[in-house]
Amino acid sequence: MESQVSYPVLFAVTLLYVLLAFVWRSVLVWRRTGVNPYVLPKDDSAQGYVGSAMRLLLVVLVLTTGALALMPQAEALVGSLLWLTSPVLQGVGWLLMVGALGLTLVAQTQMGTSWRIGLDEGARTALVQSGVFARSRNPIFLAMRLMLLGFFLVAPNVLTLTLLVAGDILMQVQVRLEEAYLQGVHGETYAAYRARVPRWL
């Protein structure tokens, strides 16, 4: 069976996700508050390690899809899992990716100026509990997990499977770091929210 992955489209969707979810939202919050929302440390702490690994994951994601869009014949280099390639699974993958982008943008809009990439130890942002945050405590990370799953289903190969597993592990760690941080900042308010709303769904 031959792969039927449209790598130019996959690259465009991946790049759009990164630009809208990370770059555009960061610029928007920065312009509104004067505060850079990108607060991931560059040290050997757990937060610094997760941040560095997530940056690497995103770079690999964009560069790989870009390279395959230009040279689809290089697909064999990423260990294609052709037995998983099917129009149905690819359709599900595309839906997950588009849905993930939509969920990310909705959640970021509802967070407003409270949105950060990393833990902002110097700020005391509001604890958002309404909208999609009334259903999931981590809708943006949930969307990122769905994005990686969709990416894998659209282009099933060893690399996308590795990115899916690595990304999920990193997000599980990051979520727990953020939970400890929010508990320290918001105390009983966060404890009540945590008891009421599930971590994912």
C-alpha positions as CSV (number, residue, x, y, z in Angstrom):
1,M,0.0,0.0,0.0
2,E,1.3,3.4,-0.9
3,S,1.1,6.4,1.4
4,Q,-1.6,8.9,0.5
5,V,-0.4,11.7,2.9
6,S,-0.6,15.2,1.5
7,Y,2.5,16.6,3.2
8,P,2.1,20.2,1.8
9,V,-1.4,20.3,3.5
10,L,0.0,18.7,6.7
11,F,2.8,21.2,6.8
12,A,0.4,24.1,6.3
13,V,-1.9,23.0,9.1
14,T,1.0,22.3,11.4
15,L,2.5,25.7,10.7
16,L,-0.8,27.4,11.1
17,Y,-1.3,25.7,14.5
18,V,2.1,26.8,15.8
19,L,1.7,30.4,14.5
20,L,-1.9,30.9,15.9
21,A,-1.6,28.9,19.1
22,F,1.9,30.2,20.2
23,V,3.2,33.1,18.2
24,W,0.0,35.2,17.6
25,R,-1.4,34.6,21.0
26,S,1.9,35.5,22.7
27,V,2.1,38.8,20.7
28,L,-1.6,39.6,21.5
29,V,-1.1,39.1,25.3
30,W,2.2,41.0,25.2
31,R,0.6,44.0,23.4
32,R,-2.4,44.1,25.8
33,T,-0.4,43.7,29.0
34,G,3.2,44.7,28.3
35,V,4.1,41.3,29.8
36,N,5.8,38.6,27.8
37,P,3.6,35.5,28.3
38,Y,6.5,33.2,27.3
39,V,8.0,32.4,30.8
40,L,9.6,29.0,30.3
41,P,13.0,29.0,32.1
42,K,16.2,28.0,30.4
43,D,17.8,26.1,33.3
44,D,18.1,22.6,34.5
45,S,14.9,22.7,36.6
46,A,12.0,20.4,35.8
47,Q,10.1,23.3,34.2
48,G,13.2,24.2,32.2
49,Y,13.7,20.6,31.0
50,V,10.0,20.3,29.9
51,G,10.1,23.6,28.2
52,S,13.3,22.8,26.2
53,A,11.9,19.4,25.2
54,M,8.6,20.9,24.1
55,R,10.4,23.5,22.0
56,L,12.4,20.7,20.4
57,L,9.3,18.7,19.7
58,L,7.6,21.6,17.9
59,V,10.7,22.4,15.9
60,V,11.0,18.7,14.8
61,L,7.3,18.7,13.9
62,V,7.5,21.8,11.7
63,L,10.8,21.0,10.1
64,T,9.9,17.4,9.3
65,T,6.5,18.2,7.7
66,G,8.2,21.1,5.8
67,A,11.0,18.7,4.5
68,L,8.5,16.1,3.5
69,A,6.3,18.7,1.7
70,L,9.4,19.6,-0.4
71,M,10.7,16.0,-0.7
72,P,7.8,13.4,-0.3
73,Q,10.1,10.7,-1.6
74,A,12.0,11.0,1.7
75,E,9.0,9.5,3.5
76,A,10.8,6.2,3.9
77,L,13.3,7.9,6.2
78,V,10.7,8.4,8.9
79,G,9.7,4.8,9.0
80,S,6.2,4.9,7.5
81,L,3.6,2.5,9.0
82,L,1.7,1.8,5.9
83,W,-0.5,-0.8,7.5
84,L,-2.1,2.1,9.5
85,T,-2.7,4.3,6.4
86,S,-6.4,4.4,5.6
87,P,-8.8,7.2,4.3
88,V,-10.9,6.7,7.4
89,L,-8.1,7.1,9.9
90,Q,-6.7,10.0,8.0
91,G,-10.1,11.6,8.0
92,V,-10.4,11.2,11.7
93,G,-6.8,12.7,12.0
94,W,-7.7,15.8,10.0
95,L,-10.9,16.3,12.1
96,L,-8.8,16.0,15.3
97,M,-6.2,18.5,14.1
98,V,-8.8,21.1,13.0
99,G,-10.8,20.5,16.3
100,A,-7.6,20.9,18.3
101,L,-6.9,24.2,16.7
102,G,-10.4,25.4,17.4
103,L,-10.3,24.3,21.0
104,T,-7.0,25.9,21.6
105,L,-8.1,29.3,20.2
106,V,-11.4,29.2,22.2
107,A,-9.5,28.3,25.5
108,Q,-6.9,31.0,24.9
109,T,-9.6,33.6,24.2
110,Q,-11.4,32.6,27.4
111,M,-8.1,32.8,29.4
112,G,-7.5,36.3,28.1
113,T,-4.5,38.0,29.6
114,S,-4.1,35.1,32.1
115,W,-2.6,32.9,29.3
116,R,1.1,32.0,29.8
117,I,3.6,29.5,28.3
118,G,5.1,28.2,31.5
119,L,4.7,29.2,35.1
120,D,4.9,32.9,35.7
121,E,6.2,33.1,39.3
122,G,6.1,36.9,39.3
123,A,2.4,37.2,38.4
124,R,-0.9,36.4,40.1
125,T,-3.2,35.8,37.2
126,A,-6.9,35.0,37.6
127,L,-8.0,31.4,37.9
128,V,-10.3,30.9,34.9
129,Q,-13.1,28.4,35.7
130,S,-15.8,29.2,33.1
131,G,-16.3,28.2,29.5
132,V,-14.3,25.2,28.4
133,F,-12.4,25.4,31.7
134,A,-15.7,24.3,33.4
135,R,-15.3,21.0,31.5
136,S,-11.6,20.5,31.6
137,R,-8.8,22.0,33.8
138,N,-6.4,21.8,30.9
139,P,-8.2,22.3,27.6
140,I,-5.2,23.7,25.8
141,F,-3.0,20.7,26.7
142,L,-5.9,18.5,25.8
143,A,-6.0,20.1,22.4
144,M,-2.3,19.6,22.0
145,R,-2.6,15.9,22.7
146,L,-5.4,15.7,20.2
147,M,-3.3,17.6,17.7
148,L,-0.4,15.1,18.0
149,L,-2.8,12.1,17.8
150,G,-4.4,13.6,14.7
151,F,-1.0,14.2,13.2
152,F,-0.1,10.6,13.8
153,L,-3.3,9.3,12.2
154,V,-2.8,11.5,9.1
155,A,0.8,10.5,8.7
156,P,1.4,7.2,10.7
157,N,5.2,6.7,10.9
158,V,7.8,6.0,13.6
159,L,8.6,9.7,14.0
160,T,5.0,10.9,14.5
161,L,4.4,8.0,16.9
162,T,7.6,9.1,18.8
163,L,6.4,12.7,18.9
164,L,2.9,11.6,20.1
165,V,4.3,9.5,23.0
166,A,7.0,12.1,23.9
167,G,4.6,15.0,23.7
168,D,2.0,13.2,25.9
169,I,4.7,12.4,28.6
170,L,5.9,16.0,28.6
171,M,2.4,17.4,28.9
172,Q,1.5,15.0,31.7
173,V,4.6,16.3,33.6
174,Q,3.9,20.0,32.8
175,V,0.3,19.7,33.9
176,R,1.3,18.4,37.3
177,L,3.9,21.2,37.7
178,E,1.1,23.7,36.9
179,E,-1.3,22.1,39.4
180,A,1.2,22.4,42.2
181,Y,1.8,26.1,41.2
182,L,-1.9,26.9,41.0
183,Q,-2.5,25.2,44.3
184,G,0.1,27.4,45.9
185,V,-1.2,30.6,44.3
186,H,-5.0,30.1,44.6
187,G,-5.2,27.7,47.6
188,E,-8.7,26.6,48.5
189,T,-10.2,28.2,45.4
190,Y,-8.1,25.9,43.2
191,A,-8.7,22.9,45.5
192,A,-12.4,23.3,45.0
193,Y,-12.0,23.8,41.3
194,R,-9.8,20.7,41.1
195,A,-12.3,18.6,42.9
196,R,-15.1,19.8,40.7
197,V,-13.5,19.7,37.2
198,P,-11.5,16.8,35.8
199,R,-7.9,17.2,34.7
200,W,-8.7,16.3,31.0
201,L,-12.4,15.4,30.4
